[in-house]
Amino acid sequence: MSDAQVHDYYGVPLWLMKSYLADLGAQEVADAVMEADGWRAELSKAPVKRIGSLAVGGTTASFTGDAAALAAMFERLHWKTLRGGG
C-alpha cells in the first residue's frame, strides 16, 4: 500500500464521485468508502470554495493502494472529472 494521496474534486458532488469510482470497478464497502482491486478511496464533502458570491462544493478523496493500480485508476478518473472552462 502507498501513502495516502488526497485530492479535491470541485464541481463533483459526493454521489457523482461514487458513481465515477463504481464505473472504474469500485464497490462501496462502508459509508463513503469505495474499494477496488488494488486501491481504496475514502470520500467526504470538500470544504466549500467561495469567490465573491459564488460558492462551489465538491468531494475530497483520500486514495491508498498499489502505485500501479492507482496510476491506472487516476488516468481513467481524470477524463471523468474534466470540467469545461477551467
Summary of the structure (lengths in Angstrom):
residues: 86
radius of gyration: 13.0
end to end distance: 32.3
largest distance: 42.0
contacts: 222
relative contact order: 0.26
helix: 29%
strand: 41%
